């Protein structure tokens, strides 16, 4: 298996021997990261996001219980599953860990087969959940993220922008005269157009952090983290001109069709009182202005 295809594990234990043993047992199947304390684990998590954590309970300075409490309190780490590794043989300790959000326990001394099977079980569960989430978070027609997916991502990116003092920008895009297009060519062709427009927008918002989303009907959005208003306007203009110049084949006729879009652009450097609804609401207002001033154009405004 290629390195990039492997799932990743973060193993946290203050005993070097335990780290070496678990690394030997698991490194053939997984990418392994290690930390020798709870604090070091939290620092690690600022740079990497493992698929699964194996963490000792009894560690100096910060126990595994204290670490998992911090993990579950953060939107950036709350979804990382944690298996506690422990020498404790206590029902009370196991219950406490599970109540705090751990998914399983592995006891010391380690049995190779048991460790592999426990980890494999939870990685398989993670694969299944991600498949289900992917299906549930994509718009089935256009295959770009849906509104539910966008709402979750916006919450995370907005909190990140507040924390890091970075600007967030947003594009709201609406296909001009879409009802007329449907009436002219039929709903099947309308679906073809929606898929084409979605892909053209996504091709212009191409950084890993950018997110093109179908908000509903003929309306799309583009979330642009760490992006100035000026840079967002460049993305918007590229999307507008790309769509305007595209020729969309008409089903079963061999003919071509075309459309234009109107775009509202907003940008915010959030403070503690700022909300993502401000960003979205202003983009919606700008889109309305673009529509009312003749369509096939961009209107913009910063929140601050």
Buried (B, 14 or more C-beta within 10 A) or exposed (E): EEEEEBBBBBBBBBBEEBBEBBBEBBEEBBBBBBBBBBBBBBEBBEEEEBBBBBBBBBBEEBBBBBBBEBBBEEEBBEEBBBBBBBEBEEEEBBEBBEEBBBBBBBBBEBEEEEBBEBBBEBBEEBEEEEEEEEEEBBBEEBEBBBBEBBEBBBEEBBBBBBEEEBBBBBBBBBBBBBEEBBEEBBEEBBBBBBBBBBBBBBEBBEEEEBBBBBBEEBBBBBBBBBBBBEBBBEBBBBBBEBBBEBEBEBBEEEEEBEBBBBBBBBBBBBEEEBEBEBBBBBBBBBBBBBBEEEBBBBBBBBBE
